Amino acid sequence: MAYGKSIELFLANGTADSLVTAELSNWNGKAIKIPRIEVGSCEREDIRCAGVYFFFCQNGDDKDDVYIGESENVHERLCQHIRDFNADKELYEWNTAVIFIGRDLNKALIRYLEHKLICTARNVNRYNALTKNSYSKTVMKESQVAAMDEFIDNIKILINALGYKVLEPLTNIQTKSDGSDADNILYLNVGSVEARGLLTSEGFVLLAGSDVKNKASEKSISKSVMSLRNKCFESGIIKDFKTVEDIIISSSSYAAQFVLGNSVSGPKIWKNKDGITLRELEEKEAENEPQMKATLDKE
């Protein structure tokens, strides 16, 4: 069961485009989001503590870049990154950094955090992770590992709340004990084409292992879907006419067009394991809402 969280945001200079701090209740850690242009002149003491940091780069591709690092003095390390870029020692020009500091963090702890965060970012695969090496064999006590794993859970909450889903999986599907799919998986079966998908708060996720027809009609599907198909074929996200990773698409209809290569209604063609269409499921949910409200009003 998920519990509610209280986050306190502070706009240090009165605007969200400038330095922002974020804190969770009953946690000794803190997030600090700072634009690149403010790093050199920032005189805050907390930014000079030990911690881990993310910086984000827009590269014009489907995925932006993220670099994850650690330092016993985060401010100095970020300044060094800027100096290295200006001296042509680094190729990437980041625009925003998000720093995480905490009480009693030391070199061993931040190395552990860095390695775990890099591994998570790579597994999630929303951003291209630029960090090449990290310390994978940091020696720590069992109690320290537990404390840092909890620290990472809080990092995930705050960095997501700040608008960066670098550690957030596209889906959180848990296979049931009998090995079957979760109940909320949707299926598309047309001829020999089989695909699986999932509705999420971000859109429709076409799941890895779904079939994709090799031909598409440019006249009947949207330009954005055709462009996405072409990019996925070129980048290797589609191999042997199957998706090899989850792909987020804006709607169920666009996901169906992506798979079949022609115009089709997503709500009519995607069905759950019992053969009920997405449209029928949504209509049933809409019908239940007034009944639930009436029940609550009586109570």
Number of C-alpha atoms within 10 A of each C-alpha: 3 4 4 6 8 9 13 9 16 15 14 11 10 10 10 14 12 16 21 20 20 19 19 18 10 7 12 12 19 19 25 22 23 22 16 18 12 12 18 12 7 13 11 9 9 17 20 17 22 24 31 26 25 22 22 24 19 15 13 8 8 13 14 15 22 23 20 23 25 24 20 17 16 22 23 16 16 21 14 12 16 21 13 13 15 12 10 10 11 12 10 18 17 20 13 20 22 22 28 29 24 18 12 11 16 14 14 14 21 25 21 23 25 25 20 17 22 24 15 16 21 15 15 18 18 21 22 20 21 17 14 8 10 18 13 12 10 15 11 11 9 8 9 14 15 11 12 17 15 13 18 18 11 19 23 17 17 23 22 14 13 16 8 17 18 26 24 18 15 22 18 8 13 11 11 10 8 6 8 9 14 14 13 13 16 25 23 23 13 11 6 7 15 17 23 21 26 21 19 13 8 12 15 20 22 28 22 17 17 21 25 24 17 13 10 19 13 14 10 13 20 16 11 11 21 21 12 15 21 12 14 17 17 11 10 14 18 21 15 13 17 22 22 17 15 20 18 19 19 13 17 25 20 23 27 26 25 26 27 23 23 19 18 18 14 19 17 15 20 25 23 18 13 9 11 15 20 20 16 13 14 12 11 11 11 11 11 11 11 11 11 10 11 10 10 9 8 6 6
